[in-house]
Amino acid sequence: MEILQEIKRLSHIDKLRVMEALWKDLSGDEEKYDSPAWHEDTLKETENRMNDGIEEIVDWDIAKKNLRKQFE
């Protein structure tokens, strides 16, 4: 795909700018996009786990470090 080659040639900052522009464009019409059914189910499951004291709240920075360790 030609667009991918063009993106690869962009600087890091330009890639971020493109990403931000795409996100802004996509999020402007959020009512056009339906979340998949599994997403609501997963949110409800997490809420139930929180209410039951099973789910642990983790600081976002710590969570990112833990996730990175899992996928290294």
N, C-alpha and C positions, 0 to 999 in steps of 0.2 A: 504494500500500500504506500503510495507516494507521500502521503501526509506524515507517515511515521518517519520516513527518511528526513523530511524537513524538520520535524520535531527533534530528532537526534542531533541536528546541526545547531540547534539553539543553545544559547548559554543557559546556565543554571537559573539565573534570575529571570530570563525570558520564558523559560519553561514554567516557572512559578506564576508568572503573569498570565500566561495562557491558561494554566490550570485554574487560577482565580476567575478569569473571564468566563471559562466554561462553567464553573460552579455557579457563578452569579446568573448566567443565562439559564441553566437547568433549574436552579432553585426558584427562579421567578415564576415558574409555572407548576409549582408543586402539586396543585390539584389535578393536573393531567396524569400524574403518576400514582399508581396504587401500590401500597406496600404489599408484599406477598403475605398470604395468610399465615405462614409459619412465623413471620416477624411478630405479629400480635400475640401468637401463642407463646413465643419465647419471652416476650416482655411480661406476659401474665405469669409465666412460670418463674421468672426472676423475681417478680413482685411477691409471689407466694413464698419463695425461698427467703426473701428479706423479712417478710412478716413472721415466718417461722423461726427466724434467727439462724438459718442455715447458711445464708449467703454472707460473705465477709466483705465489708467495704474496705477498699484499698486505695491509697493515694495514687493519683494518675501517674505520677513520675515513677513510683515503685511498680505499678502495674506494667508500664511500658518496659522497664528493665526486666521484669519477670518474663514477659512475652518474648522479648528479644533473646533471652537465654534459652527459651524453649525451641526457638526456630533457628538457632545458630548451627 
